[in-house]
Amino acid sequence: MYKRIHIVVLLLCIISFGAAFPVYAAEEDQGKPILSSDSAILIDAKTGTVLFAHNEEKQQFPASITKIVTGIIAMESDQDLSSLVTTSKEARNEEGTRIYLEEGEQQTLFNLLYGMLMNSGNDAATAIAEFIDGSKAKFAERMNRFVVEKAGATHTHFVNPSGLPDPEQYTTAMDMAKIARYAMQNRLFRTIVGTKTLPWNGQTWKTTLVNHNEMLGNYEGTTGIKNGYTGDSGFTLVTSAKRGDLELIGVLLKSPTKSALYKDMTKLLDYGFQHFDLQQVRAANPAYPLAGTEPENSATDEPLYAVVPKGETPVITVTPDREVKVLTSLGEYSAGKLKPISPNMAAIARQYGDIDASVQRAVLKEDVPKEPSASTKVKIFIVWVGLMAYLCLIAVIRVRRNRIQRGRSF
């Protein structure tokens, strides 16, 4: 009997001890992916919100995901994409993955972008760089300016357009996520990196290009963008995927094997889609204060969004300088800024608050409602008189018909 009592007391002590010292770390990490890659990050494409990160600021070699930068620069340059690009001897002799351009071969810039971004052609990357800036070195200078100015990537440095190994060519998972987010806003870029196969008609190599990013077609909702590998970098991958309104961008650097790389990306994207939702936190234009937290007479041209952990309600506040702040368990971040508008425009926005945003924008272009012109009033009056006359005529005809029918019935 006493033995049983001792056992019960012991169990109660163990349970009490566990309750007194809960394992918070295990609860906090519940559901988060365990990855083999040395660096990783997952962001929301619309807002840039970081949803998962591991060694995201660690300096790594990028390999062929470098071509993301080469591609978007070429698309946003002043060059006509139908321009013929002549392959130099240096481009012809580039090492690594190629689309087998011959020295002197001419391809359009448009075709070379497909050959570089789908088939990861190092020869195509060099040909593009030489066409735009005359040399790889000059083009690399443009790359370094571009990623800072356009994407805010400040911990990245390039020395060539293809990603071939160089100790001075490096990036971080965070920077590549910013670069990818910027690039995916370009419609042509998005189309190319989302293309699975394409016929290729080269001078000596005729084939069907197959996109090297194996997430395409193997993961639901994949929209792009680029993979890479060198001995120094290990396996690298940037992938975007969209389900419903939520689009995610994942970056993996220095994965030990190709198999581990794609398993990690699947885990990363699964985590994002399972745990987060995209919510609109501010409609376009209506000048209604957000629960009295924002300055009066404020508006925005486009809706503002936030990524929110599923099951949470975000806390939305607006600072005195009209910055919309979103607070969730992810932390606090900015969803954008409102603009000041005049009281008359605010009144119009309230009046039209429930109609389509494009109509609101059209209405808000006018500071005050305009009275109809005199000619417009006359036209309206004439139409109204005509309509009344027509209705009276119909009524008279019906009365006469009724009288005739009653006369015949006697």
C-alpha positions as CSV (number, residue, x, y, z in Angstrom):
1,M,0.0,0.0,0.0
2,Y,2.7,2.4,1.0
3,K,4.7,1.5,-2.1
4,R,1.8,2.5,-4.3
5,I,1.4,5.8,-2.4
6,H,5.2,6.5,-3.0
7,I,4.8,5.8,-6.7
8,V,1.8,8.2,-7.0
9,V,3.6,10.9,-5.1
10,L,6.7,10.5,-7.3
11,L,4.6,10.8,-10.5
12,L,2.9,13.9,-9.1
13,C,6.3,15.4,-8.3
14,I,7.5,14.7,-11.9
15,I,4.3,16.3,-13.4
16,S,4.7,19.3,-11.1
17,F,8.3,19.7,-12.0
18,G,7.5,19.7,-15.7
19,A,4.8,22.3,-15.2
20,A,7.1,24.5,-13.3
21,F,9.8,24.4,-16.0
22,P,8.0,24.3,-19.4
23,V,10.1,23.8,-22.5
24,Y,9.4,27.2,-24.2
25,A,12.0,26.7,-26.9
26,A,10.3,23.5,-28.1
27,E,7.0,25.3,-28.3
28,E,8.4,28.3,-30.1
29,D,10.2,26.1,-32.7
30,Q,7.1,23.9,-33.3
31,G,6.5,23.5,-37.0
32,K,9.7,25.4,-38.1
33,P,11.7,23.5,-40.7
34,I,15.0,21.8,-39.8
35,L,17.2,22.4,-42.9
36,S,20.5,21.0,-44.2
37,S,21.4,24.2,-46.0
38,D,23.9,26.5,-44.3
39,S,21.9,29.7,-44.9
40,A,18.2,30.1,-45.5
41,I,15.4,32.7,-45.6
42,L,11.7,32.8,-46.5
43,I,10.0,36.1,-47.2
44,D,6.6,37.3,-48.5
45,A,6.9,38.6,-52.0
46,K,4.4,41.4,-51.7
47,T,5.5,43.0,-48.4
48,G,9.1,41.6,-48.0
49,T,8.2,40.3,-44.5
50,V,10.7,37.8,-43.2
51,L,8.9,34.6,-42.2
52,F,11.9,32.3,-41.4
53,A,15.6,33.0,-41.3
54,H,18.8,31.0,-40.6
55,N,22.3,32.5,-41.1
56,E,20.6,34.9,-43.4
57,E,23.4,37.5,-43.1
58,K,26.2,35.0,-43.5
59,Q,28.5,35.7,-46.5
60,Q,28.3,32.9,-49.1
61,F,29.2,32.2,-52.7
62,P,26.2,32.6,-55.0
63,A,27.0,30.4,-58.0
64,S,24.6,30.7,-60.9
65,I,21.9,32.6,-58.9
66,T,24.1,35.5,-59.9
67,K,22.4,35.3,-63.3
68,I,19.2,36.7,-61.7
69,V,21.0,40.0,-61.5
70,T,22.5,39.8,-65.0
71,G,19.0,39.0,-66.4
72,I,17.1,41.8,-64.7
73,I,19.7,44.4,-65.6
74,A,19.6,43.4,-69.2
75,M,15.8,43.7,-69.2
76,E,15.8,47.1,-67.6
77,S,18.6,48.4,-69.7
78,D,18.1,50.7,-72.7
79,Q,19.0,47.8,-75.1
80,D,16.4,46.5,-77.6
81,L,15.7,42.9,-76.7
82,S,15.6,42.1,-80.5
83,S,19.2,43.4,-80.9
84,L,21.6,40.8,-82.3
85,V,24.4,39.9,-79.9
86,T,27.7,38.6,-81.4
87,T,29.5,35.9,-79.3
88,S,33.1,36.8,-78.5
89,K,36.0,34.3,-78.2
90,E,35.9,34.8,-74.4
91,A,32.2,34.1,-74.2
92,R,32.6,31.0,-76.4
93,N,35.3,29.6,-74.1
94,E,33.6,30.2,-70.8
95,E,33.8,27.2,-68.4
96,G,30.9,25.4,-66.8
97,T,27.3,25.1,-68.0
98,R,26.9,26.5,-71.6
99,I,24.3,26.8,-74.4
100,Y,27.2,26.1,-76.8
101,L,27.4,29.4,-78.5
102,E,30.1,29.5,-81.2
103,E,32.5,32.4,-81.7
104,G,30.9,34.9,-84.0
105,E,27.4,33.3,-83.5
106,Q,24.6,35.9,-83.4
107,Q,21.6,35.5,-81.2
108,T,19.0,38.1,-80.1
109,L,19.4,39.5,-76.6
110,F,15.9,38.0,-76.0
111,N,17.1,34.5,-76.8
112,L,20.2,34.8,-74.7
113,L,18.1,35.7,-71.7
114,Y,16.2,32.4,-72.0
115,G,19.4,30.5,-72.6
116,M,21.0,32.1,-69.5
117,L,18.1,32.0,-67.0
118,M,16.6,28.6,-68.1
119,N,19.7,26.6,-69.1
120,S,22.2,28.6,-66.9
121,G,24.5,29.3,-69.9
122,N,27.7,31.0,-68.7
123,D,28.5,31.8,-72.3
124,A,25.2,33.6,-72.7
125,A,25.9,35.6,-69.5
126,T,29.2,36.8,-70.7
127,A,27.8,37.6,-74.2
128,I,25.1,39.7,-72.5
129,A,27.6,41.5,-70.2
130,E,29.9,42.3,-73.1
131,F,27.0,43.6,-75.3
132,I,25.8,46.0,-72.6
133,D,29.1,47.3,-71.1
134,G,31.9,46.0,-73.3
135,S,33.5,43.7,-70.7
136,K,32.6,41.5,-67.7
137,A,34.5,43.8,-65.4
138,K,32.5,46.9,-66.4
139,F,29.3,45.0,-66.2
140,A,30.1,43.8,-62.7
141,E,30.5,47.4,-61.6
142,R,26.9,48.0,-62.9
143,M,25.7,44.9,-61.1
144,N,27.1,46.2,-57.8
145,R,25.5,49.6,-58.2
146,F,22.2,48.0,-59.3
147,V,21.6,45.7,-56.4
148,V,22.2,48.5,-53.8
149,E,20.1,51.1,-55.6
150,K,17.2,48.9,-56.7
151,A,17.0,46.2,-54.1
152,G,18.9,47.5,-51.1
153,A,21.3,44.6,-51.1
154,T,24.3,46.0,-49.3
155,H,26.2,42.8,-48.4
156,T,26.8,41.5,-51.9
157,H,29.6,41.9,-54.4
158,F,30.0,40.6,-58.0
159,V,33.0,40.3,-60.2
160,N,31.4,38.4,-63.1
161,P,27.9,38.0,-64.6
162,S,27.6,34.2,-64.4
163,G,28.5,33.2,-60.9
164,L,31.7,31.3,-61.7
165,P,33.9,30.9,-58.6
166,D,35.8,34.0,-57.4
167,P,36.8,34.7,-53.8
168,E,35.5,38.3,-54.2
169,Q,32.1,37.3,-55.4
170,Y,29.7,36.8,-52.5
171,T,26.2,37.4,-51.2
172,T,23.8,36.6,-48.4
173,A,20.5,34.8,-48.2
174,M,18.9,38.1,-47.2
175,D,20.3,40.1,-50.1
176,M,19.3,37.4,-52.6
177,A,15.8,37.5,-51.3
178,K,15.7,41.2,-51.8
179,I,17.1,40.9,-55.3
180,A,14.7,38.1,-56.2
181,R,11.7,40.1,-54.9
182,Y,12.7,43.0,-57.0
183,A,13.3,41.0,-60.2
184,M,10.0,39.1,-59.9
185,Q,8.1,42.3,-60.3
186,N,9.3,42.5,-63.9
187,R,6.8,40.7,-66.2
188,L,9.3,39.4,-68.7
189,F,11.7,38.2,-66.0
190,R,8.8,36.4,-64.3
191,T,7.8,34.8,-67.6
192,I,11.3,33.5,-68.4
193,V,12.1,32.0,-65.0
194,G,8.7,30.4,-65.0
195,T,9.1,28.7,-68.4
196,K,9.7,24.9,-68.1
197,T,10.8,24.1,-71.7
198,L,11.7,26.0,-74.8
199,P,13.1,25.0,-78.3
200,W,16.6,26.2,-78.9
201,N,18.0,26.8,-82.4
202,G,21.7,27.5,-82.0
203,Q,24.3,27.6,-84.8
204,T,25.6,24.1,-83.8
205,W,23.3,23.1,-80.9
206,K,19.6,22.5,-81.6
207,T,17.7,21.2,-78.6
208,T,14.9,21.8,-76.1
209,L,16.0,23.9,-73.2
210,V,14.8,22.5,-69.9
211,N,14.6,24.9,-66.9
212,H,17.2,23.7,-64.3
213,N,15.0,24.8,-61.4
214,E,13.4,21.4,-60.6
215,M,10.8,23.0,-58.3
216,L,8.9,24.0,-61.5
217,G,6.4,21.3,-62.1
218,N,7.3,19.4,-58.9
219,Y,5.9,21.8,-56.3
220,E,2.4,23.2,-56.5
221,G,2.3,26.9,-57.3
222,T,6.0,27.4,-58.2
223,T,6.5,30.5,-60.3
224,G,10.4,30.7,-60.6
225,I,13.3,31.5,-60.3
226,K,17.0,30.1,-60.4
227,N,19.4,27.5,-59.0
228,G,23.2,27.2,-59.0
229,Y,26.1,25.0,-58.1
230,T,29.9,25.2,-57.8
231,G,32.3,23.3,-55.7
232,D,32.9,26.4,-53.5
233,S,29.3,27.5,-53.2
234,G,27.6,24.1,-52.8
235,F,24.1,23.9,-54.1
236,T,22.1,27.2,-54.2
237,L,18.5,27.9,-55.0
238,V,16.0,30.8,-55.1
239,T,12.4,29.7,-55.6
240,S,9.1,31.6,-55.6
241,A,5.7,30.0,-55.3
242,K,2.1,31.3,-55.1
243,R,-1.0,29.9,-53.6
244,G,-4.1,32.1,-53.5
245,D,-3.1,35.6,-52.7
246,L,0.1,34.6,-50.9
247,E,3.4,34.4,-52.8
248,L,6.6,33.4,-51.1
249,I,10.3,33.6,-52.0
250,G,12.8,31.2,-50.5
251,V,16.6,31.3,-50.7
252,L,18.9,28.5,-49.8
253,L,22.7,28.8,-49.8
254,K,25.4,26.2,-49.4
255,S,23.3,23.0,-49.4
256,P,25.4,19.8,-49.2
257,T,23.6,17.9,-52.0
258,K,21.1,18.5,-54.7
259,S,18.6,16.2,-53.0
260,A,18.9,18.1,-49.7
261,L,18.5,21.4,-51.6
262,Y,15.1,20.5,-53.0
263,K,13.9,18.8,-49.8
264,D,14.9,22.0,-47.9
265,M,13.0,24.3,-50.3
266,T,9.9,22.1,-50.1
267,K,10.1,22.3,-46.2
268,L,10.6,26.0,-46.3
269,L,7.7,26.8,-48.7
270,D,5.4,24.3,-46.9
271,Y,6.1,26.1,-43.6
272,G,5.2,29.4,-45.1
273,F,1.9,28.3,-46.7
274,Q,0.8,26.3,-43.6
275,H,1.5,29.1,-41.1
276,F,0.8,32.4,-42.7
277,D,-1.9,34.4,-44.5
278,L,-1.8,37.7,-46.5
279,Q,-4.3,40.2,-45.2
280,Q,-5.3,43.6,-46.4
281,V,-4.9,46.1,-43.6
282,R,-5.8,49.3,-45.4
283,A,-8.1,49.8,-48.4
284,A,-7.1,52.1,-51.2
285,N,-8.1,55.8,-50.8
286,P,-11.0,55.9,-48.3
287,A,-10.2,58.5,-45.8
288,Y,-11.7,56.7,-42.8
289,P,-9.4,56.7,-39.8
290,L,-8.3,53.2,-38.6
291,A,-10.1,52.9,-35.3
292,G,-9.2,56.5,-34.6
293,T,-5.5,55.8,-34.7
294,E,-4.5,57.6,-37.9
295,P,-4.4,61.3,-38.7
296,E,-7.5,62.7,-40.3
297,N,-7.7,63.3,-44.1
298,S,-5.2,60.5,-45.0
299,A,-5.4,58.1,-47.9
300,T,-3.3,55.7,-50.0
301,D,-3.3,55.0,-53.8
302,E,-3.1,51.2,-53.3
303,P,-4.3,48.8,-50.7
304,L,-1.8,48.0,-47.9
305,Y,-1.2,44.4,-46.9
306,A,0.4,42.4,-44.1
307,V,1.5,38.8,-43.7
308,V,-0.1,37.5,-40.5
309,P,0.4,34.2,-38.7
310,K,-2.7,32.1,-39.1
311,G,-5.2,32.6,-36.2
312,E,-3.8,36.0,-35.2
313,T,-5.4,39.4,-35.5
314,P,-2.8,42.1,-36.3
315,V,-2.7,45.3,-34.3
316,I,-2.7,48.2,-36.8
317,T,-1.5,51.7,-35.8
318,V,-0.5,54.8,-37.7
319,T,2.3,57.1,-36.6
320,P,1.9,60.9,-36.7
321,D,3.8,60.9,-40.0
322,R,1.2,58.5,-41.5
323,E,3.3,55.3,-41.5
324,V,1.0,52.3,-41.1
325,K,2.5,49.9,-38.5
326,V,1.6,46.2,-38.2
327,L,2.2,44.3,-35.0
328,T,2.0,40.4,-34.9
329,S,4.1,37.7,-33.2
330,L,6.6,38.2,-36.0
331,G,7.3,41.7,-34.6
332,E,6.4,45.2,-35.8
333,Y,7.0,46.4,-39.3
334,S,5.8,49.0,-41.7
335,A,3.0,48.2,-44.2
336,G,3.5,51.5,-46.1
337,K,2.7,55.2,-45.7
338,L,-0.5,57.2,-46.2
339,K,-0.6,60.6,-47.9
340,P,-2.3,63.7,-46.7
341,I,-5.3,64.9,-48.6
342,S,-7.5,68.0,-48.4
343,P,-10.7,68.0,-46.3
344,N,-12.8,68.2,-49.5
345,M,-11.1,65.1,-50.9
346,A,-11.6,63.3,-47.6
347,A,-15.3,64.0,-47.8
348,I,-15.4,62.6,-51.3
349,A,-13.5,59.5,-50.2
350,R,-16.0,58.9,-47.4
351,Q,-18.9,59.4,-49.8
352,Y,-17.5,56.9,-52.3
353,G,-15.9,54.6,-49.7
354,D,-17.8,51.5,-50.6
355,I,-17.2,51.6,-54.4
356,D,-14.3,50.2,-56.5
357,A,-10.9,51.7,-55.7
358,S,-10.3,52.8,-59.4
359,V,-13.5,54.8,-59.2
360,Q,-12.4,56.3,-55.9
361,R,-9.1,57.4,-57.5
362,A,-11.0,59.0,-60.4
363,V,-13.2,60.9,-58.0
364,L,-10.4,61.9,-55.8
365,K,-8.6,63.6,-58.7
366,E,-11.2,66.4,-58.3
367,D,-10.8,68.5,-55.2
368,V,-14.5,69.4,-55.0
369,P,-17.6,68.0,-56.8
370,K,-18.4,69.9,-60.0
371,E,-21.9,71.1,-60.8
372,P,-23.2,69.9,-64.2
373,S,-22.8,72.4,-67.0
374,A,-25.7,74.5,-68.3
375,S,-25.8,72.5,-71.5
376,T,-25.8,69.3,-69.6
377,K,-28.8,70.5,-67.5
378,V,-30.7,71.5,-70.6
379,K,-30.1,68.0,-72.2
380,I,-31.2,66.3,-69.0
381,F,-34.4,68.5,-68.9
382,I,-35.3,67.7,-72.5
383,V,-34.8,64.0,-71.9
384,W,-37.0,64.2,-68.8
385,V,-39.8,66.1,-70.6
386,G,-39.7,63.6,-73.5
387,L,-39.9,60.7,-71.1
388,M,-42.9,62.2,-69.3
389,A,-44.6,62.9,-72.6
390,Y,-44.1,59.4,-73.7
391,L,-45.5,58.0,-70.5
392,C,-48.6,60.3,-70.8
393,L,-49.2,59.1,-74.4
394,I,-49.1,55.5,-73.3
395,A,-51.6,56.2,-70.5
396,V,-54.0,58.0,-72.9
397,I,-53.9,55.1,-75.4
398,R,-54.6,52.6,-72.7
399,V,-57.6,54.6,-71.5
400,R,-59.1,54.8,-75.0
401,R,-58.6,51.1,-75.6
402,N,-60.4,50.3,-72.3
403,R,-63.4,52.6,-73.3
404,I,-63.7,50.9,-76.7
405,Q,-63.6,47.4,-75.2
406,R,-66.4,48.4,-72.7
407,G,-68.5,49.8,-75.5
408,R,-68.3,46.6,-77.5
409,S,-69.2,44.5,-74.5
410,F,-72.8,46.0,-74.3
